[in-house]
Structure formats: C-alpha cells, structure tokens
Amino acid sequence: MDSIIPEAIAQYVEQHSSPVPELLQQLREETYSALDAPHMQVGRVEGALLKLLVQLSGARRVLEVGTFSGYSALSMASGLPDDGRLTTCDIDPVATAVAQRYFDRSPHGSKIELRLGPAIDTIRAMAEAGERVDLLFLDADKESYLDYYEAALPMLPSGGLVVADNTLWSGRVLDPKSASDHAIVRFNARVAADERVEHVLLSVRDGVMLARKR
C-alpha cells in the first residue's frame, strides 16, 4: 500500500497516538515476518481509532468483514464491554490461524468469534437469524464492499456505525483503472448518496469512511 501522507507526518501521528499493547506489537511483527501481504494489517493509528470508535459508540456487538491476522479484531474487542461480542469473517485459513492464536492469548479474545467462510454467507445467515450489530467494519475484498454494506446495513439500529477501510485506495480513487479501484469509487459514491446514513470520509492511513445510520 502506497502512503498518501508524508512519512514524517505519519511518524508524528504515531508518536502522538496511544501506545500499542505488547501483544499487538508481537502480532504485527509476526504478521510482517510470516504472512504474505502484511500491509493488509491495519496500522497502529487505525487500530487505536477503531478501539475508540467502539467505545464512543457504545457498541456491544461488532461485525468485522476481513480478519486477516486479527489486529483490528483485537483492537475493537479491547474497546467492548466484558459481555460484548465481535464476529469476524475471513476465508484465509493461514492468516486466521495466526489471528486465533493471538485471540487465545488476549484477555479480550473470549469476546471474539471467528467464522471461516465467505463473509456474505455469514452476514446473510446472521441477518436471517435476526442478529443485530452496532458497528460494522469492512476490510476485505474491495469488489464486494457494496454487497457487504447492503446486506449488513439493515442489521444496524439507528445510530449504528459503518467503518470501511481503504476508501482512498492509495489515491487511486482519483484515477481508477483496475476493478478494485472502480469498486472503491462505486462504494464511496453509494455511501455519499445514501439517505439512510450520515457520513464522512477521513484521510486516516489509506482512507476510512464512517457512516452513521439515521
């Protein structure tokens, strides 16, 4: 992932954000040493933001689409109350095996349920079962963002929060060429036109779209 802010500014931001717990630092180091595409892991600042969003929104149920090695799930779980619950979805058995090991080591890991399989199937099954979520975090295959959004938004109450990662896509939203480029452009346009939500697009790391359901 190409940086969209100068490196010196990125370092300054990190220096003035909450420190990373030791377990998350160990997870980051293993991710970068052992897994393919380690840049898919959320950064330190975004992890801190996700925890704060969970706390500020008062969320008790979180749905994450895109587990990877578990950094974002652990960040959000640490912001949940003791009886909170986070369901995280992914199709990668290698990366999620790393995630589960760290969930098992964390005092917050008992709040996390990992579901391996196509996320759209998990979302639809949860919706059919009448499950509700207070916060939805999207960080998976970009071509399916709109499908995930449309399937999960009805599960959120008024005031529920959608958080979508990579919504500036290294600046390629300004000159889209690939399928994933165009998918992010379509997703952003859909959220911007959706009267069901209030929204703001933040230039945090690779872009974060926040949408609050009316």
For each residue, the residues with C-beta under 8 A, 3 or more apart:
1: 39 166 170 206
2: 170 171
3: 6 7 10 170
4: 168 170 171 203 206 207
5: 9 10 13 203
6: 3 9 10
7: 3 10 11
8: 11 12
9: 5 6 12 13
10: 3 5 6 7 13 14
11: 7 8 14 15
12: 8 9 15 16
13: 5 9 10 16 17 45
14: 10 11 17 44 45
15: 11 12
16: 12 13
17: 13 14 44 45 48
18: 48
19:
20: 24 25 28 44 47
21: 24 25 78
22: 25 26
23: 26 27 74 102 105 106
24: 20 21 27 28 47 71 74 75
25: 20 21 22 28 29
26: 22 23 29 30 102
27: 23 24 30 31 69 70 71 74 98 102
28: 20 24 25 31 32 41 44 71
29: 25 26 32 33
30: 26 27 33 34 35 69 98
31: 27 28 34 35 38 41 68 69 71 98
32: 28 29 35 38 41
33: 29 30
34: 30 31 98
35: 30 31 32 38 68 69 94 95 98
36:
37: 40
38: 31 32 35 41
39: 1
40: 37 68 139
41: 28 31 32 38 68 69 71 72
42: 46 47 50 71 72 75 139 165 205
43: 46 47 205
44: 14 17 20 28 47 48
45: 13 14 17 48 49 204 205
46: 42 43 49 50 72 165 204 205 208
47: 20 24 42 43 44 50 51 71 72 75
48: 17 18 44 45 51 52 75
49: 45 46 52 53 204 208
50: 42 46 47 53 54 72 75 76 79 137 163
51: 47 48 54 55 75 76 78 79
52: 48 49 55 56 79
53: 49 50 56 57 59 79 135 161 163 210
54: 50 51 57 59 62 76 79 80 135
55: 51 52 58 79
56: 52 53
57: 53 54 134 135 159 160 161
58: 55 134
59: 53 54 62 79 80 84 134 135 161
60: 80 81 83 84 85 134
61: 84 85 86 87 131 132 133 134 135
62: 54 59 76 77 80 84 85 86 87 133 134 135 136 137
63: 86 87 88 89 123 126 133 135 136 137 152 155
64: 67 72 73 76 86 87 88 89 136 137 139
65: 89 119 123 136 137 138 139 140 148 152
66: 72 88 89 90 119 137 138 139 140 141 165
67: 64 70 72 73 88 89 90 92 95 96 99 114
68: 31 35 40 41 71 72 90 92 95 96 99 139
69: 27 30 31 35 41 95 96 98 99 102
70: 27 67 73 74 88 96 98 99 100 102 103 112
71: 24 27 28 31 41 42 47 68 74 75
72: 41 42 46 47 50 64 66 67 68 75 76 137 139
73: 64 67 70 76 77 86 88 99 103 112
74: 23 24 27 70 71 77 78 102 103 106 108 109 112
75: 24 42 47 48 50 51 71 72 78 79
76: 50 51 54 62 64 72 73 79 80 86 135 137
77: 62 73 74 80 84 86 106 108 109 111 112
78: 21 51 74 75 106 108
79: 50 51 52 53 54 55 59 75 76
80: 54 59 60 62 76 77 84 85 86 108 111
81: 60 84
82: 111
83: 60
84: 59 60 61 62 77 80 81 111
85: 60 61 62 80 111 113
86: 61 62 63 64 73 76 77 80 111 112 113
87: 61 62 63 64 112 113 115 122 126 133
88: 63 64 66 67 70 73 99 112 113 114 115
89: 63 64 65 66 67 115 116 117 119 122 123 140
90: 66 67 68 95 96 99 114 116 119 140
91: 116 117 118 119
92: 67 68 95 96
93: 96 97 116
94: 35 97 98
95: 35 67 68 69 90 92 98 99
96: 67 68 69 70 90 92 93 99 100 114 116
97: 93 94 100 101
98: 27 30 31 34 35 69 70 94 95 101 102
99: 67 68 69 70 73 88 90 95 96 102 103 114
100: 70 96 97 103 104 114
101: 97 98 104 105
102: 23 26 27 69 70 74 98 99 105 106 109
103: 70 73 74 99 100 106 109 112 114
104: 100 101 109
105: 23 101 102 109
106: 23 74 77 78 102 103 109
107: 110
108: 74 77 78 80 111 112
109: 74 77 102 103 104 105 106 112
110: 107
111: 77 80 82 84 85 86 108
112: 70 73 74 77 86 87 88 103 108 109
113: 85 86 87 88
114: 67 88 90 96 99 100 103
115: 87 88 89 122
116: 89 90 91 93 96
117: 89 91 121 122
118: 91 121 122
119: 65 66 89 90 91 122 123 140 144 148
120: 123 124 144 147 148 151
121: 117 118 124 125
122: 87 89 115 117 118 119 125 126
123: 63 65 89 119 120 126 127 148 151 152 155
124: 120 121 127 128 151
125: 121 122 128 129
126: 63 87 122 123 129 131 133 155
127: 123 124 130 131 151 152 154 155
128: 124 125
129: 125 126
130: 127
131: 61 126 127 155
132: 61 155 156 157
133: 61 62 63 87 126 136 152 155 156 160
134: 57 58 59 60 61 62 156 157 160 161
135: 53 54 57 59 61 62 63 76 156 160 161 162 163
136: 62 63 64 65 133 148 149 152 153 155 156 160 161 162 163
137: 50 62 63 64 65 66 72 76 163 164 165
138: 65 66 145 148 149 162 163 164 165
139: 40 42 64 65 66 68 72 164 165 166
140: 65 66 89 90 119 144 145 148
141: 66 144 145
142: 145 166 169 180 183 184 187
143: 179 180 183
144: 119 120 140 141 147 148 183
145: 138 140 141 142 148 149 164 183 184 187
146: 149 150 183 186 187 190
147: 120 144 150 151
148: 65 119 120 123 136 138 140 144 145 151 152
149: 136 138 145 146 152 153 162 164 187 190 191
150: 146 147 153
151: 120 123 124 127 147 148 154
152: 63 65 123 127 133 136 148 149 155 156 162
153: 136 149 150 156 162 196 197 213
154: 127 151
155: 63 123 126 127 131 132 133 136 152
156: 132 133 134 135 136 152 153 160 161 162 213
157: 132 134 160 213
158: 213 214
159: 57 212 213
160: 57 133 134 135 136 156 157 212 213
161: 53 57 59 134 135 136 156 210 211 212 213
162: 135 136 138 149 152 153 156 191 197 209 210 211 212 213
163: 50 53 135 136 137 138 208 209 210
164: 137 138 139 145 149 167 187 191 208 209 211
165: 42 46 66 137 138 139 205 206 207 208
166: 1 139 142 169 184 206 207
167: 164 173 184 187 188 201 206 207 208 209
168: 4 171 173 201 203 206 207
169: 142 166 172 173 180 181 184 206 207
170: 1 2 3 4 206
171: 2 4 168 174
172: 169 175 176 177 178 181 184
173: 167 168 169 176 181 184 185 188 207
174: 171
175: 172 181
176: 172 173 181 182 184 185
177: 172 181
178: 172 181 182
179: 143 182 183
180: 142 143 169 183 184
181: 169 172 173 175 176 177 178 184 185
182: 176 178 179 185 186
183: 142 143 144 145 146 179 180 186 187
184: 142 145 166 167 169 172 173 176 180 181 187 188
185: 173 176 181 182 188 189
186: 146 182 183 189 190
187: 142 145 146 149 164 167 183 184 190 191 209
188: 167 173 184 185 191 192 201 209
189: 185 186 192 193
190: 146 149 186 187 193 194
191: 149 162 164 187 188 194 197 199 209 211
192: 188 189 199
193: 189 190
194: 190 191 197 199 211
195: 214
196: 153 213 214
197: 153 162 191 194 211 212 213 214
198: 211 212 214
199: 191 192 194 209 210 211 212
200: 209 210
201: 167 168 188 207 208 209 210
202: 207 208 209 210
203: 4 5 168 207
204: 45 46 49 207 208
205: 42 43 45 46 165 208
206: 1 4 165 166 167 168 169 170
207: 4 165 166 167 168 169 173 201 202 203 204
208: 46 49 163 164 165 167 201 202 204 205
209: 162 163 164 167 187 188 191 199 200 201 202
210: 53 161 162 163 199 200 201 202
211: 161 162 164 191 194 197 198 199
212: 159 160 161 162 197 198 199
213: 153 156 157 158 159 160 161 162 196 197
214: 158 195 196 197 198
